[in-house]
Each structure stands twice: as structure tokens, then as C-alpha cells.
Amino acid sequence: MSAVLAVDQGTSGTKALVVGDDGAVLGTGEVAVHPRYGEGGAVEQDPAELLDSVLAAGRAAIADAGVPVTAVGLANQGESVLAWDRATGEPHTPIVVWQDKRAAGVAAARAAYAEELAALTGLPLDPYFTAPKLAWLRERCTRAGVVTTTDTWLLHRLTGAFVTDAATASRSLLLDLDRTEWSPRALEIFGLAGEEMPEVVDCAGPIGGTTAFGGEPPVTAAIVDQQAALYGQGCRAAGQAKCTYGTGAFLLANTGEAAVRSGSGLSTSVAWRLSGRAAYCVDAQVYAAAAAVRWLTRLGVLDGPDRLDATGATVPDTGGVVFVPALSGLGAPWWRDDARGAVHGLGLETEPGHLVRALIEGLAAQIAELIDTVAHDTAHPPSELRADGGLTRSHLLMQTQADLAQLPVRVAPTPDATALGTAALTHLGASGATGAPPGGAGAASAVYEPRIGPDEAASRRGAFRALLDRLLEEG
């Protein structure tokens, strides 16, 4: 049996799995990373800490497995960027994380090109995506080196290659979505026409050898994290949808070979490109999910994230409290980075459990809104929602999600769907054959069926939507 190392490099940590070709997890490693939050919406990471986390988590997983690996794959956090020296690999700037808002002015200055960019790239013009951050780095920080997403830098440090995968590139506002090639026009709009851009490669296939984890196995997969989770969840047919509940909550729905342009503000991206052939997806996001839980913990409302259900169980309902968890702005389909969270209905009788339930209700209601938008914009409305990520451990959240979306929620057997999807692609890139889906993709540790009817769901979502509409009007 061959085994591969799959590294999931995320916003708050790096998780690594050693996975056999039968999908069995043989070893694990995990290392935290620590984003820094500053004024003006700044969110940064230390490049050295990020690289060290990849190396340490990968080596720990291999040591835990006790077997050598034949190939390595990397999933990345998407729209996070930095400037670095192509010759030495040394960074010139901190990593500007996908949550960072400082490029809002760059995006606003190009508002006249929003429709053109959406037609070219499938993405709304928003500082969430890569290009405004790259332009901001050039305008405000440095002209030295190259400016890329973190995956290109990490892959260079591991293999010496200068590449990015088609799925990650499709999150940039710089990729011609239909051709899956860099768009000269988009590069021109952002003042990046003279930049050295990495080669856009398939999500599975040889990239280069690495000595970072022992021996010299090839790196044979690279993909953005949410698309890796879509693959790992077995959502490989049009209409299948998943939501990853991590630092943020990310909903993706497969649209097959059709690059569906949304009329409602959803993003359209490459799901994966294999053997030069692209599959596509639409997506939307809640920027603060586990981040909102950590916020409640920091305020003392929760004793810790693992107490979410226990604290929520101390009360029977929200007690009339409504929570819009826009703590880092609103993503698709609203695209309001200036929005902020709001809580309504507090009283002297409000208990910590009411706030916890209101947060859970707000997260689930926002995801339900996004599911409805996907159903409206595509020819394949989801018939169920597949769920993964750390917050799926909350039975209260998963049941509330099923209730408010009025769909079954199928929870992955492990929260590590991103790493398992990366492992499957790594095996594919090494062998050229898909084999069995990893870890029983599409299987479930639990299935939550709606326990309330459509009228009650509509009423509860109506309270959320009324507060959200008020925020949007006031903004």
C-alpha cells in the first residue's frame, strides 16, 4: 500500500494527514498559526511561522504514521498574499490574510470595471479576492520581488517551482475563467501587467520533488482549501454542495463543466482542473464562524469553543435575541466589507445560553440564505448539504442548520475533508488513476433531518433577515 502526505494549510493552523491509497488515515500532525489583527482591518501572518507550521505538521504526521510517503499534496488558504524574493525565497512582507480589508480602496478605485471583471473572471470586485491585495502590496508596501498567493511561495520553498493551481488562481480576479489562463486585461486593470505570474497548473500532477519531509517524494497536488473539501466530500457532480464550518463558513456547489455566472452576487470559480479539463463551482461565505465562537469565548460568554452545545443547552431557545454575525463584514451575495455584526433583543433576562443560541441561529440562517441563492442561480438546486470542519462537532449548530435550510445535513465522518480531498488528488497526481474516493467520501457520521416545518423555519429566518436588512440600509 502506498501512502501520501496531505497538508491543509489554513488560517488558524496547519493540519497534515498521512493517507493510504485505501483512504485510511495512518498519521496526523497539527500546528497552530496565529494571525495578527490590527487597525484599518489589517490581518497578517508571519511567513516564517506559516512555513514552519507546514514542515512541523507534515513531519509529525509522517512520524505518527511510521511509514514513508510516496507523494505530497498541499491545500492552501486561498486569497492570502505576500511579496517575496524569487531567487532566495525570502519574504519581503508579512502575509496579508484573506480577511484583510486594507485593499478596499484599491477595489473601490476600479468600480467602473466591476462588470467587465465579473464577465472575465466570474468574481465580484471585492478586496476579499487576491488582485486588490496584490495591487495594494505594490502600491503601499514594496516593488521588490514577486507578489503571489501563499501557495506559490510554499510550493517554491518545498520544490523550487513557481506555480499555482487553476482553482487557487480562479480566486484572484485575474484568471480568464473559461480559458483558465491569466487574463492580460484583468492584470492591466489592477496595474499588474508587468508582474511575473506563476504558471497555472492542474490540481493533480507532478510539480517537483521535495526533501522537506524525508526522502524526495514528488509534490503531486495543489488546490485551494475549499475546493479540496468539495472534492473530499465527494461533491463531484453538478448540484452537490458542501459547507465547511471553520474560521469562516464556506458554501460551495458543483456546477459541472458549466462556469455559471451568478446573477445574485455569488462567486464562480474553478472547482478543480484535471488533465487540462476544468470543473466549476459557485460559492459564498460567512467570514466569521469559528472566529465568532472564539469572540464569544474571549468575552467570557463561553468557557471555551467546546462548550458551545453545553452552554446553548442551558436555555430552550434564543429568548428573542437575534444575532447577525457579520464580525468581519458580509461576503456573497451582499459584498459589504463595511458591515459589522449586530445583536438585537437583549434584556436583563438574557443569559449566556441565549447569546450562544442566537449566534448559532444567525450562522445557520445566513448559510440558509446562501443555499437559497445557489438554488436560484443554478440549474441544480442542492437536495442536501454536506458539512465538514471543526464546528460540525456542534450537534446544536447542525440541527439548527437542517431546520433553517429545510434540507438534510450530512456531516462528514471526519472534520478533515480538506486534507482528505487533497490526499485523493495527491494519489491521483502520483498514479494517474482516481481509485476509490478517500475515507468514504459521501459517507456520514450523522445525518440531521429538519425537525420543524417550513412555516416555522421562515419565521425564524425572517427575524434574522429583518435585522440584516436594517444593517444594510443603515450602512
FIVO-412914 format. One record per residue (C-alpha): x, y, z. Coordinates in steps of 0.05 Angstrom, whole numbers. Layout:
REM FIVO-412914
+--------+--------+--------+
|     px |     py |     pz |
+--------+--------+--------+
|      X |      Y |      Z |
...
+--------+--------+--------+
***
This chain:
REM FIVO-412914
+--------+--------+--------+
|     px |     py |     pz |
+--------+--------+--------+
|      0 |      0 |      0 |
|     26 |     69 |    -18 |
|     15 |    129 |     29 |
|     15 |    203 |     15 |
|     23 |    265 |     57 |
|    -34 |    316 |     51 |
|    -22 |    384 |     82 |
|    -80 |    431 |     95 |
|    -51 |    500 |    109 |
|   -107 |    543 |    139 |
|   -118 |    610 |    172 |
|   -110 |    588 |    244 |
|    -69 |    525 |    235 |
|    -37 |    472 |    191 |
|    -65 |    401 |    192 |
|    -27 |    344 |    159 |
|    -51 |    273 |    146 |
|    -15 |    212 |    120 |
|    -68 |    174 |     80 |
|    -63 |    106 |     48 |
|    -89 |     91 |    -22 |
|   -150 |     58 |     11 |
|   -168 |    124 |     45 |
|   -145 |    102 |    114 |
|   -113 |    157 |    156 |
|    -47 |    129 |    181 |
|    -19 |    190 |    217 |
|    -35 |    262 |    236 |
|      0 |    326 |    255 |
|    -27 |    394 |    272 |
|      7 |    461 |    287 |
|    -28 |    527 |    305 |
|    -12 |    592 |    270 |
|    -30 |    660 |    298 |
|    -60 |    715 |    254 |
|    -47 |    786 |    278 |
|   -105 |    835 |    277 |
|    -91 |    910 |    270 |
|   -121 |    977 |    254 |
|   -156 |    991 |    189 |
|   -179 |    918 |    181 |
|   -108 |    891 |    179 |
|    -99 |    815 |    186 |
|    -29 |    789 |    177 |
|     12 |    726 |    189 |
|     86 |    714 |    197 |
|    112 |    677 |    135 |
|    165 |    641 |    176 |
|    112 |    615 |    225 |
|     69 |    592 |    166 |
|    126 |    554 |    133 |
|    148 |    524 |    199 |
|     77 |    500 |    212 |
|     75 |    464 |    145 |
|    142 |    430 |    158 |
|    126 |    412 |    231 |
|     56 |    386 |    217 |
|     79 |    345 |    158 |
|    138 |    314 |    196 |
|     94 |    299 |    256 |
|     43 |    263 |    212 |
|     97 |    221 |    180 |
|    127 |    204 |    247 |
|     58 |    186 |    273 |
|     45 |    141 |    214 |
|    113 |    107 |    217 |
|    114 |     97 |    142 |
|    148 |    135 |     85 |
|    105 |    174 |     37 |
|    107 |    169 |    -39 |
|     78 |    237 |    -54 |
|     58 |    303 |    -22 |
|     -2 |    349 |    -33 |
|    -16 |    420 |     -8 |
|    -82 |    455 |      3 |
|    -78 |    530 |     16 |
|   -120 |    584 |     48 |
|   -137 |    618 |    -17 |
|   -133 |    693 |    -23 |
|    -75 |    707 |     25 |
|    -15 |    740 |     -7 |
|     56 |    764 |      3 |
|    116 |    794 |    -33 |
|    179 |    752 |    -36 |
|    246 |    744 |    -70 |
|    243 |    694 |   -128 |
|    317 |    678 |   -123 |
|    322 |    665 |    -48 |
|    250 |    651 |    -27 |
|    257 |    702 |     29 |
|    194 |    743 |     43 |
|    193 |    819 |     34 |
|    127 |    829 |     71 |
|     83 |    795 |    122 |
|     27 |    752 |     93 |
|    -35 |    794 |     81 |
|    -91 |    746 |    100 |
|   -155 |    736 |     61 |
|   -194 |    771 |    116 |
|   -153 |    835 |    110 |
|   -194 |    896 |     90 |
|   -139 |    946 |     73 |
|   -146 |    936 |     -2 |
|   -217 |    963 |     -2 |
|   -194 |   1029 |    -33 |
|   -159 |    991 |    -89 |
|   -223 |    955 |   -106 |
|   -265 |   1019 |   -100 |
|   -219 |   1056 |   -148 |
|   -235 |   1003 |   -201 |
|   -310 |   1002 |   -191 |
|   -320 |   1022 |   -264 |
|   -291 |    955 |   -285 |
|   -334 |    912 |   -240 |
|   -379 |    884 |   -295 |
|   -321 |    871 |   -342 |
|   -283 |    835 |   -288 |
|   -343 |    793 |   -268 |
|   -352 |    771 |   -340 |
|   -278 |    754 |   -347 |
|   -265 |    722 |   -280 |
|   -332 |    701 |   -251 |
|   -318 |    741 |   -188 |
|   -348 |    805 |   -158 |
|   -299 |    862 |   -148 |
|   -283 |    857 |    -75 |
|   -220 |    863 |    -31 |
|   -233 |    792 |     -7 |
|   -201 |    767 |    -71 |
|   -128 |    765 |    -89 |
|   -117 |    820 |   -141 |
|   -135 |    881 |    -97 |
|    -87 |    855 |    -44 |
|    -31 |    845 |    -95 |
|    -41 |    915 |   -122 |
|    -43 |    942 |    -50 |
|     24 |    909 |    -35 |
|     54 |    942 |    -96 |
|     23 |   1010 |    -83 |
|     35 |   1013 |     -8 |
|     90 |    964 |     12 |
|    143 |    944 |    -38 |
|    162 |    940 |   -111 |
|    213 |    885 |    -97 |
|    207 |    812 |   -114 |
|    144 |    777 |   -137 |
|     74 |    782 |   -107 |
|     35 |    718 |   -104 |
|    -13 |    677 |    -61 |
|     17 |    636 |     -5 |
|     13 |    570 |    -43 |
|     62 |    594 |    -95 |
|    112 |    614 |    -42 |
|    104 |    550 |     -2 |
|    110 |    506 |    -64 |
|    172 |    545 |    -84 |
|    202 |    534 |    -15 |
|    186 |    460 |    -20 |
|    204 |    445 |    -92 |
|    234 |    507 |   -126 |
|    175 |    510 |   -174 |
|    139 |    575 |   -190 |
|     67 |    552 |   -199 |
|     -4 |    559 |   -174 |
|    -63 |    513 |   -187 |
|   -123 |    532 |   -230 |
|   -171 |    531 |   -171 |
|   -129 |    579 |   -129 |
|   -116 |    623 |   -189 |
|   -191 |    628 |   -202 |
|   -198 |    664 |   -135 |
|   -154 |    721 |   -158 |
|   -197 |    766 |   -203 |
|   -140 |    756 |   -253 |
|   -157 |    689 |   -286 |
|   -197 |    683 |   -351 |
|   -248 |    634 |   -322 |
|   -266 |    600 |   -387 |
|   -194 |    591 |   -412 |
|   -164 |    580 |   -342 |
|   -106 |    625 |   -362 |
|    -83 |    693 |   -335 |
|   -123 |    749 |   -366 |
|    -79 |    804 |   -394 |
|   -138 |    852 |   -389 |
|   -150 |    837 |   -315 |
|    -76 |    845 |   -300 |
|    -77 |    912 |   -335 |
|   -137 |    936 |   -295 |
|   -101 |    923 |   -229 |
|    -35 |    952 |   -252 |
|     -2 |    884 |   -251 |
|     12 |    875 |   -326 |
|     87 |    875 |   -315 |
|     87 |    824 |   -259 |
|    119 |    756 |   -264 |
|     60 |    709 |   -254 |
|     66 |    635 |   -234 |
|     48 |    581 |   -283 |
|    -24 |    557 |   -276 |
|    -23 |    481 |   -268 |
|    -73 |    425 |   -258 |
|    -95 |    408 |   -187 |
|    -65 |    339 |   -194 |
|      1 |    324 |   -228 |
|     76 |    328 |   -215 |
|    102 |    395 |   -191 |
|    171 |    377 |   -165 |
|    207 |    337 |   -112 |
|    216 |    359 |    -40 |
|    266 |    338 |     13 |
|    228 |    374 |     69 |
|    195 |    311 |     97 |
|    248 |    258 |     86 |
|    269 |    225 |     21 |
|    249 |    264 |    -41 |
|    176 |    248 |    -57 |
|    143 |    290 |   -111 |
|     91 |    342 |    -96 |
|     32 |    319 |   -139 |
|    -27 |    361 |   -117 |
|    -42 |    433 |   -103 |
|   -111 |    464 |    -92 |
|   -146 |    518 |    -53 |
|   -175 |    492 |     12 |
|   -250 |    499 |      0 |
|   -246 |    464 |    -67 |
|   -205 |    409 |    -35 |
|   -261 |    400 |     16 |
|   -313 |    398 |    -41 |
|   -272 |    341 |    -73 |
|   -261 |    306 |     -7 |
|   -336 |    308 |      8 |
|   -349 |    271 |    -56 |
|   -386 |    330 |    -88 |
|   -363 |    313 |   -157 |
|   -429 |    320 |   -195 |
|   -469 |    383 |   -211 |
|   -517 |    402 |   -156 |
|   -477 |    371 |    -99 |
|   -460 |    422 |    -45 |
|   -418 |    426 |     18 |
|   -406 |    476 |     73 |
|   -341 |    477 |    113 |
|   -350 |    506 |    183 |
|   -281 |    532 |    201 |
|   -254 |    601 |    217 |
|   -307 |    623 |    167 |
|   -363 |    581 |    137 |
|   -356 |    567 |     63 |
|   -411 |    541 |     19 |
|   -393 |    511 |    -49 |
|   -438 |    478 |   -100 |
|   -412 |    439 |   -160 |
|   -438 |    463 |   -228 |
|   -401 |    412 |   -270 |
|   -367 |    436 |   -334 |
|   -410 |    499 |   -337 |
|   -379 |    563 |   -310 |
|   -445 |    591 |   -286 |
|   -443 |    667 |   -277 |
|   -486 |    686 |   -218 |
|   -538 |    740 |   -225 |
|   -543 |    747 |   -149 |
|   -472 |    761 |   -127 |
|   -445 |    690 |   -118 |
|   -373 |    676 |   -139 |
|   -358 |    628 |   -195 |
|   -292 |    591 |   -191 |
|   -254 |    531 |   -217 |
|   -271 |    472 |   -172 |
|   -211 |    434 |   -199 |
|   -174 |    424 |   -264 |
|   -152 |    354 |   -281 |
|   -116 |    334 |   -345 |
|   -129 |    405 |   -370 |
|   -204 |    398 |   -362 |
|   -239 |    444 |   -312 |
|   -299 |    432 |   -268 |
|   -332 |    493 |   -237 |
|   -369 |    514 |   -174 |
|   -407 |    573 |   -145 |
|   -392 |    594 |    -74 |
|   -410 |    641 |    -18 |
|   -382 |    652 |     51 |
|   -393 |    674 |    123 |
|   -329 |    707 |    143 |
|   -334 |    693 |    218 |
|   -359 |    625 |    241 |
|   -309 |    592 |    289 |
|   -279 |    662 |    293 |
|   -346 |    686 |    322 |
|   -346 |    629 |    372 |
|   -275 |    648 |    394 |
|   -300 |    720 |    401 |
|   -355 |    698 |    449 |
|   -303 |    658 |    487 |
|   -257 |    719 |    492 |
|   -316 |    759 |    520 |
|   -327 |    706 |    573 |
|   -396 |    685 |    547 |
|   -366 |    615 |    534 |
|   -315 |    578 |    575 |
|   -286 |    551 |    510 |
|   -307 |    532 |    440 |
|   -320 |    460 |    463 |
|   -374 |    487 |    510 |
|   -418 |    513 |    453 |
|   -472 |    459 |    459 |
|   -469 |    455 |    535 |
|   -479 |    530 |    543 |
|   -534 |    531 |    490 |
|   -570 |    474 |    526 |
|   -580 |    517 |    588 |
|   -638 |    553 |    554 |
|   -694 |    527 |    508 |
|   -687 |    580 |    453 |
|   -656 |    647 |    437 |
|   -701 |    685 |    484 |
|   -717 |    734 |    428 |
|   -644 |    751 |    415 |
|   -625 |    758 |    342 |
|   -551 |    758 |    321 |
|   -523 |    776 |    252 |
|   -451 |    750 |    257 |
|   -421 |    799 |    207 |
|   -360 |    809 |    252 |
|   -313 |    814 |    192 |
|   -363 |    842 |    142 |
|   -411 |    807 |     95 |
|   -388 |    765 |     36 |
|   -431 |    738 |    -21 |
|   -482 |    755 |    -43 |
|   -482 |    822 |     -6 |
|   -407 |    841 |    -12 |
|   -407 |    892 |     44 |
|   -339 |    892 |     77 |
|   -362 |    954 |    117 |
|   -417 |    915 |    151 |
|   -409 |    897 |    224 |
|   -443 |    847 |    270 |
|   -507 |    864 |    307 |
|   -545 |    835 |    366 |
|   -618 |    854 |    378 |
|   -667 |    837 |    433 |
|   -622 |    838 |    494 |
|   -654 |    846 |    562 |
|   -637 |    838 |    636 |
|   -663 |    766 |    630 |
|   -613 |    749 |    574 |
|   -567 |    691 |    593 |
|   -502 |    667 |    560 |
|   -542 |    610 |    531 |
|   -588 |    658 |    494 |
|   -528 |    692 |    462 |
|   -498 |    625 |    442 |
|   -563 |    602 |    411 |
|   -572 |    669 |    376 |
|   -502 |    662 |    345 |
|   -517 |    591 |    323 |
|   -584 |    613 |    294 |
|   -550 |    671 |    258 |
|   -496 |    627 |    227 |
|   -548 |    576 |    204 |
|   -595 |    629 |    178 |
|   -541 |    662 |    137 |
|   -519 |    596 |    107 |
|   -593 |    581 |     91 |
|   -597 |    647 |     54 |
|   -536 |    627 |     14 |
|   -566 |    559 |     -3 |
|   -628 |    593 |    -29 |
|   -585 |    638 |    -73 |
|   -548 |    578 |   -102 |
|   -615 |    545 |   -117 |
|   -639 |    608 |   -152 |
|   -576 |    617 |   -194 |
|   -562 |    547 |   -217 |
|   -599 |    492 |   -254 |
|   -583 |    443 |   -198 |
|   -611 |    463 |   -130 |
|   -579 |    423 |    -73 |
|   -621 |    366 |    -46 |
|   -577 |    360 |     16 |
|   -519 |    396 |     49 |
|   -454 |    360 |     64 |
|   -418 |    390 |    123 |
|   -346 |    387 |    149 |
|   -300 |    429 |    192 |
|   -290 |    435 |    267 |
|   -357 |    466 |    282 |
|   -394 |    405 |    256 |
|   -379 |    376 |    325 |
|   -436 |    421 |    350 |
|   -500 |    380 |    346 |
|   -539 |    443 |    361 |
|   -510 |    480 |    301 |
|   -520 |    422 |    254 |
|   -592 |    411 |    275 |
|   -607 |    485 |    270 |
|   -576 |    486 |    201 |
|   -621 |    429 |    178 |
|   -682 |    464 |    208 |
|   -670 |    532 |    177 |
|   -646 |    507 |    109 |
|   -702 |    454 |    107 |
|   -651 |    405 |     79 |
|   -617 |    343 |    108 |
|   -547 |    359 |    133 |
|   -498 |    302 |    123 |
|   -437 |    310 |    168 |
|   -371 |    281 |    143 |
|   -341 |    223 |    183 |
|   -282 |    268 |    199 |
|   -276 |    344 |    200 |
|   -214 |    337 |    156 |
|   -249 |    336 |     88 |
|   -199 |    387 |     61 |
|   -139 |    344 |     77 |
|   -175 |    281 |     52 |
|   -193 |    315 |    -14 |
|   -120 |    337 |    -20 |
|    -98 |    265 |     -7 |
|   -144 |    239 |    -62 |
|   -116 |    289 |   -111 |
|    -45 |    272 |    -89 |
|    -57 |    198 |   -103 |
|    -88 |    217 |   -169 |
|    -29 |    262 |   -188 |
|     21 |    208 |   -169 |
|    -15 |    149 |   -202 |
|    -59 |    178 |   -256 |
|   -118 |    136 |   -231 |
|   -172 |    161 |   -186 |
|   -183 |     97 |   -145 |
|   -235 |     96 |    -91 |
|   -259 |    161 |    -60 |
|   -218 |    176 |      2 |
|   -246 |    159 |     70 |
|   -314 |    140 |     43 |
|   -329 |    208 |     12 |
|   -403 |    219 |     16 |
|   -409 |    176 |     78 |
|   -433 |    210 |    142 |
|   -421 |    207 |    216 |
|   -491 |    236 |    226 |
|   -549 |    260 |    184 |
|   -593 |    315 |    212 |
|   -663 |    319 |    184 |
|   -706 |    381 |    193 |
|   -748 |    377 |    256 |
|   -791 |    438 |    242 |
|   -836 |    456 |    184 |
|   -827 |    508 |    130 |
|   -870 |    560 |    165 |
|   -830 |    560 |    230 |
|   -765 |    560 |    190 |
|   -789 |    620 |    151 |
|   -809 |    656 |    214 |
|   -742 |    646 |    248 |
|   -704 |    665 |    185 |
|   -749 |    725 |    178 |
|   -725 |    754 |    244 |
|   -653 |    746 |    221 |
|   -667 |    776 |    153 |
|   -703 |    836 |    184 |
|   -642 |    853 |    226 |
|   -596 |    841 |    167 |
|   -637 |    887 |    122 |
|   -635 |    941 |    175 |
|   -559 |    936 |    178 |
|   -554 |    940 |    102 |
|   -600 |   1001 |     99 |
|   -563 |   1037 |    155 |
|   -495 |   1023 |    122 |
+--------+--------+--------+
***
